[in-house]
Amino acid sequence: MGQGKSTSMKGDYIASVFHRMDPQEEDEFKDRVFSIALSKDGSTLVSAGSDSVVRWSAATAKRLSTYKTKRGPFYSAAVSHDAKMIAAGLHGSSDVMLWRTDKGELPSALKGHQDRVYCVCFTPDGEHILSGSADSTIKVWRALTGELEGTMEG
């Protein structure tokens, strides 16, 4: 039987997750993990890996949903402050993928980078997504619309 243990310290936003899967479940999750992010309230953990982006319950260590595209791997992931949106940076393309977890919609591809996307994050108010790329730019996107609002070049 699977065991799960999760600890969350509100205010510090530190979580530790332990999970041993049922033998029948072991083949289901063998993805390498390149990045993790924790929602502001500590309830949702998101992992980015070579095959998928996974949304986990931090309280139960159970997988809530799995997101895939044919353009992975995903090198980074971020979860919005209310855990209703997930952004992920693709290593295999120059897109930022955006999922709305509360609507079950197909992902949006935020296009604008010219090379691999290595890092993504939401602003503390959840209004914007920032993405960093091998093209030496940081893009600022409006989270609700996916509209590109600005570019910082480095």
C-alpha positions in Angstrom: 0.0 0.0 0.0 1.2 3.5 -0.7 2.3 5.7 2.1 2.3 9.5 2.0 3.6 12.1 4.4 3.7 15.7 3.8 4.7 18.6 6.0 4.0 22.3 5.3 5.1 25.3 7.3 2.8 28.2 6.4 4.7 31.5 6.3 7.9 29.8 5.4 6.5 27.8 2.5 8.7 24.8 3.1 7.3 21.4 2.3 8.8 17.9 2.6 7.1 15.1 0.8 7.6 11.4 1.2 5.6 8.8 -0.8 6.0 5.2 -1.5 3.8 4.0 -4.3 1.8 0.8 -4.6 3.7 -1.8 -6.7 1.0 -1.4 -9.4 1.7 2.4 -9.5 5.5 2.2 -9.7 5.5 2.1 -13.5 3.3 5.2 -13.7 5.8 7.7 -12.4 9.4 7.3 -13.5 10.0 10.8 -14.8 13.1 12.6 -13.9 12.4 15.8 -11.9 14.2 18.9 -13.0 12.2 21.5 -11.1 9.6 21.8 -8.3 7.4 24.6 -7.1 5.0 25.0 -4.2 1.8 27.0 -4.1 1.7 30.0 -1.7 -0.7 28.2 0.7 1.5 25.0 0.6 -1.4 22.8 -0.7 -0.1 22.1 -4.2 3.3 20.9 -5.4 4.2 21.0 -9.1 7.1 19.0 -10.6 8.6 19.4 -14.1 10.4 16.5 -15.7 11.6 14.9 -18.8 8.2 13.7 -19.8 5.5 15.7 -18.0 4.5 18.3 -15.5 2.7 16.8 -12.5 0.4 18.5 -10.0 0.6 16.9 -6.5 -1.4 17.3 -3.3 1.2 18.4 -0.8 -1.0 17.1 2.0 -1.5 13.6 0.7 1.5 13.2 -1.7 -1.1 12.0 -4.3 -0.8 12.9 -8.0 -3.7 15.2 -8.9 -3.1 15.6 -12.6 -0.4 15.0 -15.2 0.2 17.4 -18.1 2.2 16.4 -21.3 3.1 17.7 -24.7 5.1 16.2 -27.4 7.6 19.0 -27.1 9.2 18.2 -23.7 11.2 17.9 -21.6 10.1 20.5 -19.1 13.0 22.2 -17.3 11.0 24.4 -15.0 7.5 24.8 -13.5 5.7 27.3 -11.5 2.3 27.4 -9.8 0.2 30.5 -9.3 -0.5 31.8 -5.8 -4.1 30.4 -5.9 -2.9 27.1 -7.5 -5.3 27.6 -10.5 -2.5 28.0 -13.1 0.6 26.1 -13.9 3.4 27.5 -16.2 6.2 25.3 -17.5 9.3 26.1 -19.6 10.1 23.7 -22.4 13.6 22.6 -23.2 12.6 21.1 -26.5 11.1 24.4 -27.8 11.0 28.1 -27.1 7.4 28.1 -25.6 6.1 28.6 -22.1 3.1 26.2 -21.6 0.3 27.4 -19.4 -2.4 25.2 -17.9 -5.5 26.4 -16.1 -6.1 23.7 -13.5 -9.6 24.9 -12.6 -11.0 24.8 -16.1 -9.5 21.6 -17.6 -8.6 23.5 -20.8 -6.0 22.5 -23.3 -2.7 24.3 -22.6 -1.8 27.7 -24.0 1.6 28.1 -25.6 3.1 31.5 -24.9 5.3 32.2 -27.9 8.0 34.9 -27.9 11.4 33.3 -26.9 13.9 32.3 -29.6 15.5 29.5 -27.7 14.9 27.0 -24.8 13.0 28.2 -21.8 14.9 27.4 -18.6 12.9 29.1 -15.8 9.4 30.4 -15.1 7.7 32.0 -12.1 4.6 33.8 -11.2 4.7 37.3 -9.6 3.5 37.3 -6.0 0.2 38.8 -7.0 -0.4 36.1 -9.7 -0.9 38.7 -12.4 2.2 38.0 -14.4 4.5 35.1 -15.5 8.2 35.7 -16.0 10.2 33.3 -18.2 13.9 33.1 -18.8 15.5 31.7 -21.9 18.7 30.6 -23.5 18.1 33.5 -25.9 19.3 35.8 -23.1 15.9 37.4 -22.4 13.4 37.5 -19.7 9.8 37.8 -20.9 6.9 39.2 -18.9 3.5 37.7 -19.7 0.0 38.6 -18.5 -1.1 35.4 -16.7 -4.8 35.5 -17.5 -4.4 36.3 -21.2 -0.9 35.1 -22.1 -0.2 38.4 -23.7 3.5 39.4 -23.9 3.9 42.6 -22.0 7.7 43.2 -22.0 11.1 41.8 -22.6 14.3 42.4 -20.7 17.5 41.6 -22.6 20.7 40.5 -20.9 
